[in-house]
Amino acid sequence: MLARVWWASSVKVAPAIVDCFHSPVAERGGIKEAARMPKFSYKARRRSGEIEEGVLELADRAAVLAQLDRRGLFPMAVETSGGAVVTAKKTASTVRVTFSAPSTPAAAAPTIQSFFNRKRKPSLQELATFTTQLANLLQAGMPLVEGLRSMSGLESKGIGPEVSGQLRQEVTEGKNLSAAMSAQPLIFPEMYVSMVRAGEQSGALVEVLRRLADHYTRFAEVRHKVTSAMVYPAFVIGVGVVMIIFFMTWMLPRFMGIFKGMKVTLPLSTRMLMAVGELATNWLIWAGAIAFVGTALWLFLRYRATPQGHREIDAYKLRMPVVGKIIGLSLFSQFARTLATLLQNGVPVLVALRITEEVLPNVVLKEAIARTRDGVTDGKSLAEPLERSKVFPKLMVDLVKIGEKTGDVPGSLRNVAETYENELTVALRVMTTLIEPVLIVVIALFVGFLLFGVLSAMFAITGSVAR
């Protein structure tokens, strides 16, 4: 495919092309040879509104955008023409540049650098930090385009400068910020875009961004609490398992070799320990155990992939002792805070319920929210279908009823979210307080049994020698 670019002789040509015309071949009356080199073709708008097109020979697309920015141009499109054949003809009044694709194009193989540089979904805290930075710039009186330009130079972990650059480019072309964000669903979820759109329509974009930052910060804190509560038990279990495997597969066989050489009747605990040690050193047993665990995990994942299996597993999570309460508190607080944030920022209730349904990871709650949305569509209040679902706690339903009577449903939902978040903090503290001593006692009993089996055998051997 040929891309032809015409420039008037009065227009300043890109340095790479000017160098091409100053070559000896060009000075003899025209370029007769084609130079094969990687280049980037661009289309940009000047401050006066005129469109400029051309090519630049730089390291990558980010460098091209930076160069255009320094020249005061607003990029509209930047495409690579790497490997293209560049043919230039110079006349008295115009410069004609024609790009033609190579005769044997080859798809570029993915590199390790491109794998690690690929876009990833940012964490909740990273999204909150990005939102806070943008809100601060806009509140300081900076125009949106200039604010996005500044965001490209700020350190925002998880969200690279190319995201802000793409947003700035689309806003410059006339799009709303929400429309530009909707083009990057991996970075900005639907809830984020809907709230920004509501903020644009109400003229309170800065306030909405601050609410979004607060929303994601609170979610990040809740998730951090749950993760932190699991770190210590997981560490204790991991260390205990490593110690037991090391003792059973390396130390115990050496003791057993000594005990078998003695013609002594060993205690029952030692004989049991020896039987377990023989099983632990039998690699066929290990292979069978690994195969069994792998098959069970594969069957579980296949069952979970079915709609019925996914639903039953999610329902069991809510019924689990101790852990089920923590999961329920986390989900209910997430539901209440998400719905409150959306309603507070002017998102219609049906749209807010649909977005909240997509945010929650539990199928049981998703189905309950879908039934609630259908009930609200039929003209019912929000509290009535919530109560009829038999999934949401009575406290939440009662507070929503009060909010409907007072005309402040978002405020009632925020109270629900804060209540459940406080209960979640207490439940996590209680769970970790109970788990720590239980794990220590279990590991101590197992290690104590190992030591008892070894020591009782040594006492038996010592006693027989004394006789």
C-alpha positions in Angstrom: 0.0 0.0 0.0 1.4 3.4 -1.0 1.2 6.4 1.3 2.0 9.7 -0.5 2.9 12.9 1.3 3.2 16.3 -0.3 4.9 19.3 1.2 5.2 22.8 -0.2 8.7 23.9 -0.6 8.2 26.6 2.1 7.4 24.0 4.8 10.3 22.9 6.9 11.1 19.3 6.0 12.0 16.7 8.7 15.8 16.5 9.2 16.0 12.9 8.1 14.6 13.7 4.6 16.7 16.9 4.3 19.8 14.9 4.8 18.6 12.6 2.1 18.3 15.5 -0.4 21.8 16.7 0.5 23.4 13.5 -0.5 25.7 13.4 -3.5 23.1 11.5 -5.5 20.5 14.2 -4.9 22.9 16.9 -5.9 23.5 15.3 -9.3 19.8 15.8 -10.2 17.7 13.3 -8.3 17.7 10.4 -6.0 18.3 7.3 -8.0 18.7 4.8 -5.2 16.2 3.8 -2.5 17.3 3.9 1.1 15.9 1.1 3.2 15.6 2.3 6.8 13.1 2.2 9.7 10.9 5.4 9.9 7.7 6.7 11.5 5.1 8.5 9.5 3.1 11.0 11.5 0.1 13.2 11.1 -0.2 16.2 13.4 -2.1 19.4 13.9 -0.3 22.7 14.3 -1.4 25.4 16.8 -2.9 27.3 13.9 -5.1 24.3 13.0 -3.2 23.2 9.9 -2.5 19.6 9.3 1.2 18.5 8.9 2.3 15.1 7.7 5.8 13.7 7.5 8.3 11.1 8.7 10.8 11.0 11.5 13.7 8.6 12.0 13.8 8.0 15.7 14.2 5.1 18.2 10.6 4.3 18.9 7.0 5.7 18.9 7.5 7.4 22.3 10.4 9.3 20.9 8.4 10.5 17.9 5.6 11.7 20.2 8.2 13.6 22.4 9.7 15.2 19.3 6.3 16.4 18.0 5.5 17.7 21.4 8.7 19.8 21.5 7.9 21.2 18.1 4.5 22.3 19.4 2.5 19.8 17.3 -0.5 17.8 18.5 -0.1 14.2 17.1 -3.1 12.7 15.4 -1.6 9.5 14.1 1.9 7.9 14.3 2.5 4.7 12.3 5.7 2.8 11.8 7.0 2.3 8.3 9.9 0.1 9.4 11.4 -1.8 6.5 9.6 0.5 4.0 11.3 1.6 0.8 11.6 5.4 0.8 11.8 7.0 -2.6 12.1 10.8 -2.9 11.9 13.0 -6.0 12.9 16.7 -5.8 11.4 19.3 -8.1 11.6 23.0 -8.1 8.4 23.6 -6.1 7.5 20.5 -4.2 8.9 17.5 -2.5 7.2 14.2 -3.2 7.8 11.3 -0.9 6.4 7.9 -1.6 6.5 4.9 0.8 6.1 1.4 -0.5 6.0 -1.7 1.6 8.7 -4.3 1.1 8.2 -6.9 -1.5 8.4 -9.7 1.1 6.9 -8.5 4.3 7.5 -10.5 7.4 5.7 -10.4 10.7 7.9 -9.1 13.5 8.6 -11.8 16.0 7.6 -10.9 19.6 10.6 -10.1 21.8 11.1 -10.6 25.5 11.2 -6.8 25.9 7.8 -6.4 24.2 6.4 -9.1 26.5 7.5 -7.3 29.7 6.5 -3.9 28.3 3.0 -5.0 27.4 0.1 -3.2 29.0 -1.2 -4.8 32.2 -4.2 -4.0 34.4 -3.2 -1.6 37.1 -3.9 -2.3 40.7 -6.5 -0.5 42.7 -3.9 1.6 44.5 -2.2 2.5 41.2 -5.5 3.6 39.7 -6.2 5.7 42.8 -2.8 7.4 42.6 -3.3 8.2 39.0 -6.7 9.7 39.7 -5.5 11.8 42.6 -2.6 13.3 40.5 -5.0 14.2 37.7 -7.5 15.7 40.2 -4.8 17.8 41.8 -3.7 19.2 38.4 -7.2 20.1 37.4 -8.0 21.7 40.8 -4.9 23.9 40.4 -6.6 25.5 37.4 -4.6 23.6 34.7 -6.6 22.9 31.5 -7.4 19.3 30.8 -5.0 19.0 27.8 -2.1 20.6 29.7 -2.9 18.4 32.7 -2.7 15.3 30.7 0.6 16.6 29.2 1.9 17.0 32.7 0.7 13.5 33.7 2.9 12.1 30.9 5.9 13.3 32.9 4.8 12.3 36.4 5.8 9.1 38.0 2.6 6.9 38.2 3.4 3.3 38.9 1.4 0.8 36.9 0.1 3.4 34.4 2.7 4.4 31.9 3.1 7.8 30.3 1.8 6.5 27.0 -1.6 6.2 28.6 -1.7 9.9 29.4 -0.3 10.7 26.0 -3.0 8.8 24.2 -5.7 10.4 26.4 -4.3 13.9 25.5 -4.2 13.1 21.8 -7.8 12.0 21.7 -9.0 15.0 23.9 -7.1 17.3 21.5 -9.0 15.8 18.6 -12.2 16.8 20.3 -13.3 13.8 22.3 -14.5 13.9 25.9 -12.2 12.5 28.6 -14.7 9.7 29.3 -14.8 8.7 25.6 -11.0 8.7 25.5 -10.8 6.5 28.6 -13.4 4.1 27.2 -10.9 3.3 24.4 -8.6 1.8 27.0 -10.8 -0.7 29.0 -7.8 -2.6 30.4 -6.7 0.6 32.3 -10.1 2.2 33.0 -13.0 -0.1 34.0 -16.6 0.7 33.0 -17.3 2.1 36.5 -14.5 4.6 36.2 -15.6 5.7 32.7 -19.3 6.1 33.8 -18.4 8.2 36.8 -16.1 10.5 34.7 -18.9 10.8 32.1 -21.3 11.8 34.9 -18.8 14.3 36.2 -18.4 15.9 32.8 -22.1 16.2 32.4 -22.6 17.8 35.9 -19.5 20.1 35.6 -17.9 18.6 38.7 -15.1 16.5 37.2 -12.6 17.3 39.9 -15.0 16.3 42.7 -15.8 13.1 40.9 -12.2 12.2 40.4 -11.5 12.7 44.1 -14.4 10.4 44.9 -13.1 7.8 42.5 -9.6 8.1 44.1 -11.2 7.7 47.6 -13.2 4.7 46.3 -10.3 2.8 44.9 -8.1 3.7 47.9 -10.6 2.1 50.3 -11.0 -1.0 48.2 -7.2 -1.3 48.1 -7.1 -1.0 51.9 -9.7 -3.7 52.4 -7.8 -6.0 50.0 -4.6 -5.3 51.7 -6.1 -6.2 55.1 -7.3 -9.6 53.8 -3.9 -10.3 52.2 -1.9 -9.3 55.2 -4.1 -11.5 57.5 -3.1 -14.5 55.3 0.6 -13.8 55.2 1.6 -15.1 58.6 -0.5 -18.3 58.6 0.8 -19.1 55.1 4.4 -18.5 56.2 4.0 -20.7 59.3 2.4 -23.5 57.3 5.1 -23.3 54.6 7.9 -23.5 57.1 6.3 -26.4 58.9 5.7 -28.4 55.7 9.4 -27.8 54.6 10.7 -28.9 58.1 8.5 -32.0 58.1 9.5 -33.0 54.5 13.2 -32.4 55.3 13.0 -34.6 58.5 11.0 -37.4 56.8 13.1 -37.7 53.7 16.6 -36.9 54.9 17.1 -37.2 58.6 14.7 -40.0 59.5 16.1 -42.5 57.0 19.6 -42.2 58.7 18.1 -42.9 62.1 16.2 -45.8 60.7 19.4 -47.3 59.3 20.8 -47.3 62.8 17.7 -48.7 64.4 17.3 -51.6 61.9 20.9 -52.8 62.7 20.0 -53.2 66.3 18.3 -56.5 67.4 15.9 -54.6 69.7 12.2 -54.5 69.9 11.4 -50.9 69.0 8.5 -49.0 70.6 5.2 -48.7 68.7 5.8 -45.0 68.1 9.1 -45.7 66.4 7.6 -48.5 64.3 4.9 -46.2 63.2 7.5 -43.5 62.4 9.6 -46.0 60.4 6.5 -47.0 58.3 5.8 -43.4 57.6 9.5 -42.8 56.7 9.5 -45.7 54.3 6.4 -44.3 52.5 8.0 -40.8 52.5 11.2 -42.1 50.8 9.3 -44.2 48.2 9.2 -42.1 45.0 6.4 -44.2 43.6 4.2 -42.9 46.5 5.3 -39.3 45.7 4.5 -39.8 42.0 1.1 -41.2 42.9 0.4 -38.4 45.3 1.4 -35.8 42.8 -0.7 -37.5 40.1 -3.7 -37.7 42.4 -3.4 -34.0 43.4 -3.0 -32.9 39.8 -6.0 -34.9 38.7 -8.2 -33.6 41.6 -7.1 -30.0 40.8 -7.9 -30.6 37.1 -11.4 -32.0 37.9 -12.1 -29.1 40.3 -11.1 -26.5 37.7 -13.2 -28.2 35.0 -16.2 -28.3 37.4 -15.7 -24.7 38.4 -15.7 -23.7 34.7 -19.3 -24.9 34.3 -22.0 -22.4 35.3 -23.5 -24.8 37.9 -20.1 -25.6 39.4 -19.1 -21.9 39.6 -22.4 -21.0 41.3 -22.2 -23.9 43.9 -18.6 -23.1 44.7 -19.4 -19.4 45.2 -22.4 -20.3 47.3 -20.2 -22.6 49.5 -17.7 -19.7 50.0 -20.4 -17.7 51.7 -21.4 -20.7 53.9 -17.9 -21.7 55.0 -17.2 -21.4 58.8 -15.2 -18.4 59.8 -13.8 -17.7 56.3 -17.4 -17.4 54.9 -18.2 -14.5 57.2 -15.0 -12.7 56.1 -15.8 -13.3 52.4 -19.4 -12.1 52.9 -18.4 -8.9 54.7 -15.9 -8.1 52.0 -18.5 -8.6 49.2 -21.3 -6.7 50.9 -19.1 -3.8 51.7 -17.8 -3.8 48.1 -21.4 -3.8 46.8 -22.6 -1.0 49.1 -19.6 1.3 48.4 -19.6 0.8 44.6 -23.4 1.4 44.3 -23.2 4.4 46.7 -20.3 6.0 44.7 -22.1 5.5 41.4 -25.4 6.9 42.7 -23.8 9.8 44.4 -22.2 10.9 41.1 -25.4 10.9 39.2 -25.2 7.5 37.4 -28.8 6.2 36.8 -29.8 3.4 39.2 -30.2 0.8 36.6 -26.8 1.5 35.0 -25.3 1.6 38.5 -26.7 -1.8 39.4 -25.4 -3.3 36.1 -21.9 -1.9 36.7 -22.0 -3.1 40.3 -23.1 -6.5 39.1 -20.0 -6.7 36.8 -17.6 -5.5 39.5 -18.5 -8.2 42.0 -16.7 -11.6 41.6 -19.4 -13.8 43.3 -22.0 -15.4 41.0 -24.6 -15.7 43.8 -24.5 -11.9 44.4 -24.4 -11.3 40.6 -27.7 -13.1 40.2 -29.3 -11.3 43.2 -28.3 -8.0 41.8 -29.7 -8.9 38.4 -33.0 -9.8 40.0 -32.9 -6.5 41.9 -32.3 -4.6 38.7 -35.3 -6.4 37.1 -37.4 -5.5 40.1 -36.4 -1.8 40.0 -37.2 -1.8 36.2 -40.8 -3.0 37.1 -41.2 0.1 39.3 -40.4 -1.3 42.7 -38.1 0.4 45.2 -34.5 -0.7 45.6 -35.0 -2.2 49.1 -37.9 -4.5 48.1 -36.0 -6.7 45.6 -32.9 -6.7 47.8 -35.0 -8.1 50.6 -36.7 -10.6 48.4 -33.4 -12.0 47.1 -32.7 -13.5 50.6 -28.9 -12.9 49.9 -28.3 -9.4 51.4 -28.2 -8.9 55.2 -31.2 -7.4 56.9 -29.1 -4.5 58.2 -28.4 -3.5 54.6 -32.0 -3.8 53.5 -33.2 -1.7 56.5 -30.7 1.1 56.0 -31.6 1.2 52.3 -35.3 1.6 53.2 -34.4 4.4 55.6 -32.4 6.0 52.8 -35.3 5.8 50.4 -37.6 7.5 52.9 -35.1 10.3 53.6 -34.0 10.7 50.0 -30.4 9.8 50.7 -29.8 6.2 49.4 -26.1 6.8 48.7 -25.5 8.0 52.3 -27.2 4.9 53.7 -25.2 2.7 51.4 -22.0 4.4 52.6 -23.0 3.8 56.2 -23.5 0.1 55.3 -20.1 -0.1 53.6 -18.3 1.5 56.6 -20.1 -0.8 59.0 -19.1 -3.9 57.1 -15.6 -2.7 56.6 -15.2 -2.2 60.4 -16.7 -5.7 61.0 -14.3 -7.1 58.5 -11.3 -5.6 60.3 -12.5 -7.1 63.6 -13.2 -10.5 62.0 -9.7 -10.6 60.4 -8.1 -9.7 63.6 -10.0 -12.5 65.5 -9.3 -15.1 62.8 -5.5 -14.4 62.7 -5.5 -14.4 66.5 -7.1 -17.9 66.5 -5.1 -19.3 63.6 -1.7 -18.5 64.9 -1.7 -20.6 68.1 -3.6 -23.4 66.4 -1.0 -23.7 63.7 1.8 -23.5 66.2 0.2 -26.3 68.3 -0.4 -28.6 65.3 3.2 -28.2 64.1 4.5 -28.7 67.6 2.5 -31.9 68.0 3.8 -33.3 64.8 7.4 -32.4 65.5 7.0 -33.7 69.0 5.8 -37.0 67.7 8.8 -37.3 65.5 11.2 -36.5 68.4 9.3 -38.9 70.7 9.6 -41.7 68.2 13.4 -41.2 67.7 14.1 -40.7 71.4 12.0 -43.7 72.6 14.0 -45.9 70.2 17.3 -44.6 71.5 16.1 -45.2 75.1 15.1 -48.8 74.1 18.5 -49.4 72.5 20.4 -48.0 75.5 18.3 -50.1 77.9 19.1 -53.3 76.0 22.8 -52.5 75.9 22.8 -51.9 79.7 21.2 -55.4 80.3 
